[in-house]
Amino acid sequence: MGLFSKRAPRTPLDGVDAVLADLDGVVYAGPGALPYAVDSLNAAAVSRRLGYITNNASRRDAVVAEHLRELGLDSTRAEDVVTSPQAAMRLLRDRVAPGSTILVVGGDGLVFEVEKAGYVVTRSAEDAPAAVVQGFAPQVGWEQLAEAAYALATPEDAGGIPWIATNTDWTIPQARGIAPGNGTLVSAVHTAVGRLAVVAGKPERPIFDEAVARFAAHKALFIGDRLDTDIAGAQAAGLDSVLVLTGIDRPKHVLAAPPTARPTFILGDLRELHEEYPETVVQGEVTSVRDAAVRIDGADIHVVSEGSRPIDLVRAGAAAIWATGRAIYGFRVPERLYADPFHRP
């Protein structure tokens, strides 16, 4: 094989007219901002539209915007925040007439959007709801999950009511660590009733399409911390994507990413939005990014050079593995390749 060089744009922001950022694990973890996130996003907003897409259904868009302003993202307004409850209302309107009673499992953010869309909220299956809408909130417990199960006992194809989940993220990053997300709560109801919810948020398209339309974006860049929801969803929606290693997914997940969930750019933190993104060079069996290099020899992956920046070794390893078309479990991977010096909550 001869020399092959993959030339990336000068920075991930080149040509981008709208930056769409996830929140948990990208901007903040719990109430506090992640290092470098606020300054980097403010700098990006100087010459392009900045918006936020979140699967977290527990808070209203205005509350999220206020939180972001408190963190230093001063220009943030409610309309800059696209939430999974808003995407859920798109799906609900296609299935249930406004004015109907909806059983809500979730918090204030979800209740607010359901009522704003013209529906009546109940917490009890005894009120004969026309649908169940389920989203994350810290206070959701057994009683709410049980009411959802009672309401969803009959399958929809046998005359039962629709079930819409705002999202199915398995985990959510918090200041104290990684906690169960809405996917675990949806799974609990699924286990009880034996049916699946229709999902409104990432990785489904409605939430991405809403954001692109709202911000009139011609070339949007989406920033996320999860491959299975953020990156897969952006790819399905036709958007370039950034995976930033400040949240859920780690270098080992990047190396193992399936073709449907591979980011356009891999960043250690958001400062690198404004840095030159290095090209990937393939020469023979060696794949290098700047001074980091790996070599694949059959089932063995060798670290030729760790390089001066850990993120470049992750980029080189990912590029080499992805280019083979083989799954990660077909290789013997040295621990140095998935070392994890990057910040996470």
N, C-alpha and C positions, 0 to 999 in steps of 0.2 A: 504494500500500500504506500502511496506517495504522501506528500504533505497535504493535509486538508485543514483549512482554517475557516471556522464559522464566525463571521463578523457580526457582532451584536450592535445595536444602536449605541450611541456614545454614552447615554445614561438611560435608565429605564423610563425616564420621563420624556424622552425625545418624541416630539410629534403628538403628545397626549394632550387632549383638551379637557378631560375630566378624570380626576382621580377618585375612585370609589373605594373606601376603606372599610373593612370589617372593624369591629370595636374590641370585643373581648380577645385579648391576646395580641392585638395589633396596636391599639391606642392605649388601652389600660388593662390592668388585671385587678379586679375588685374596684375600689374607689380611686386608686392612685394611677397616675400615668406611668407608662413604661418608659425607660430611659430613651431619650432622643426622639421619641415619637412626636411630641407636640411641636418642637422646633422644626423638625423635618417636614411635617405636614403644613405648618404655616408657611414655610418657604415654598412648598409646592403650590400653595394656593395663590401666590403672588401673580401668577400668569395663567392660571387655569382653574376650572371649577372644582371644588372639593365637596364631596358628599360621602355619606356613610350608609352602609348596608349592614343590618344586624338581624340575626336570627333570634336574639333575646327578646321575648315577648312580654317581659315583666313590667316594662316602663313605657310611658307615653313618649312620642317623638319630642314633645316640648321639654320633657324632663331630661331626656338624653341630651338634647341640645344645651340645656342649662348646665348639665354636668360637664360637657365638653368645653363650654365657655369658662367654667370654674377651673378647668385644667390648663387653660391658656389658649384654647382655640376660639379666639374672641369673636370671630365673625359668624359662628355657627347659629343657624336658625332652625326651627322645627322642620321646615320644608326641606332642609338639607339631610334629614334622617329618613331613610326608607326602612321600615320595620317589617318583620314577618307577619304580624297581625294585619298590616295593610295589604300584603300579598294574599293573606288568607281571605280577606273580604272580597277580593276579586273572584276567588274560587266560590265563595259562599253565594254571591249574587247570581252566579250561573246555576245554582242548585236550589236556592230557597228564596222565596219572595220577601222583600222588606216588610217589616211589621210582624214577622213570625217570631216565635219564642225560640231562643238558642240557649242550650246548656253550655256554659263557659267553664272550663277548667283552666285556671290561670289567674293572673293578677290584674292590676289596674290598667296596664297598657293594653291588654287584650279586651277587657271590658269596655274601655273608652272607644276603641275602634269598632267594636260590635254595635255599640249604641250609636256612634256617629254614622254608621252605615244604615241605620234605621231599624234595627232589630231590638227585641225585648230580651233582656238577660235574665236567666234563671240559674240557680245552682242545684236544682232538684230535678231528678228524672220524673217525679210525680207530676210535674207541670206539662207533660207531654211535649217536650221540645221537638222542633222540626229538624234540628241538627245538633251535633256536638262539635265545638271548636276547642281545641286543647293547645295550651302554650305553657311555657315555663314561668314559674314564680317560686321564690323561696318558701312561701307558705303553703304550697300545694302538698296535701297529705292524703292519707288513706281515704278519708270521707269523700273528697272530691273525685278521686279515682274510682271509688265504688259507685258514685252517682253516674259517672260516665259509663261504666260497665253495665249498669242497670238499663240505661237509655239505649245502649248499643247491642243489647242481647240478640236482637233479630238482625240477620245479615241484610245488607242493603238490597241485594238482588232477590230477597224474599219479602220485600216490603219494609225493611228497616230504614232508619234515617241516615243521612250522610254524616261522616266523621272526618273533620279536617284538622290536621295538626299544623301548627305554625312552622315547626321544624322538628328534626329528629337528631340533633347533635347529641352524641352520647355523653360528652363531658363539657364542662364549662370552667375556664380558668378563673380562680379567685385569688385574693391576696394571700391566703393561707395555703394554696395549692390547687390541685385539680379536683373538681367536685362533679357529681352526676348531673347531666344535663337533661333537656326535655326528652331526648330519645329514650332514656331509661324509664321515664314516666309513661310515655306512649307505649313502650314495650310492656309495661305492667298491665295496662288496659288490654292490649293485644293478647297477652297471655290469658287473661280472663275471658275474653269474648271470641277469640279465634278469628278476628278479621283485621284488615289493615286500614290505616288512615290514608287519606289523600294529603300530600305534604305541599305546603305553600312556599316555604322559605328555601334557602340554599340546601341542597344543590339544584333545586328545581328552577326553571327559567322565569316564572312570574316575577320574582323579586328583582332579578337582574334587568328584565325588560322594563319594569316600572322605573328603575333608577336611570337607565339610559334615556328613556323618554322624558322623564322629569327634568334631567339636566341637559337635554338636547345635545347629547354627546355624539360626535362623529368617530372619535378614537378614544375610548375609555380604557383605563388601566385599573384592574381590581387588585387590592392588596388583602391577603388573608393569611391565617396561621394554620389552616387545616386543609389537607389534601382532599379528603373525602367530601367536604361540603363546599369550601371556598374555591379551591382550584378546579375541582371537577365541575362545579356549577358555572364558573367563569368560562371554562373551556366549552361547555355545552351551549353557553350563550354567545359564543364567538368572540370573547374578550381576551386580550392579553392579561397575564396575571403575574403577581409577585407572591411568593411564599416567604414570609419573614419568620425567622426562627426565634421569636419571642413569646410564643404561645404553646399550642398543643403539640404539633408535629415536630419531630426531631430529625437529625441527620439520617438515622437508620430508616426512618419512614420515607425520606426523600429518595434514598437509594432504591427502595423497594416500590416506588410509586408506579402504578399501572399507567399505560398510555393515555387513559382517559382522565388522569389527574396529575399531569406533569406541568409545573409552572413554567412560564416564559423566563422568569428571573428568580434566583434564589438569593436572599439577603440575610445577613446576620442580624442587622437592625436597620431602622429606617433612614439612618444617615446615608446609607448606600444608595438610596433613591437618587441622590445628587452626585454620585461618583461615577466615573467611567466604568461601564460594565465590561469586564474583560472578555476577549474572544476565547473560544475553545479551539485548541490546535490538536490535530490528530496526525501523528507521524509514525507510520508502521503500526505497532501494537501499543504505542504510548499515547495517552490522552493527557494534555496538559492545559492548565489555566494559570497564566502567569508562571510562577516558579513552583507550582504544585503539579505533580504528575503521577499517574497510575498506569499500570500495564496489566492487560488481561492475557493470561496464558492458560487456555483451556478452561478448567473450572476454578483456577486460582487467580485472585486479584492481588497484585503486588503494588505497594506504595513505593514508587520510584523516588519521589521527593515530597515531603510534607509541605514544603513551601513556607512562606513567611506569614500567610494569613489562613487560618483554619477554614474560612468560608470558601476559599479557592480549592482546597482539597475536596470539600463536599461537592462543589460544582464539577470538578474533574471526574470524581468517582461516579457521580450521577450520569454525566454525559457518556462515559465509557460503558457503564452498565446498560443504560437505555439504548445505546446504539446497537447492542448485540441482539435485541429483540427477545432476550431470555429473561425469565423470572429470577429474582434475587436468590431464591432458594437453590438455584442451580450452580451457585458459586460458593467458594470458600472465601469469606470476606475478613480481612484483618481488622482487629478492633480499632486500630489507628484511624481507619477510614470513617468510622462512625463515632469517633470521640465527640463529646458534646460540651465544648467550652462556652456555648452561647447562653445568653441570659434567658431565663424563663421564670414564671411566677412560682 
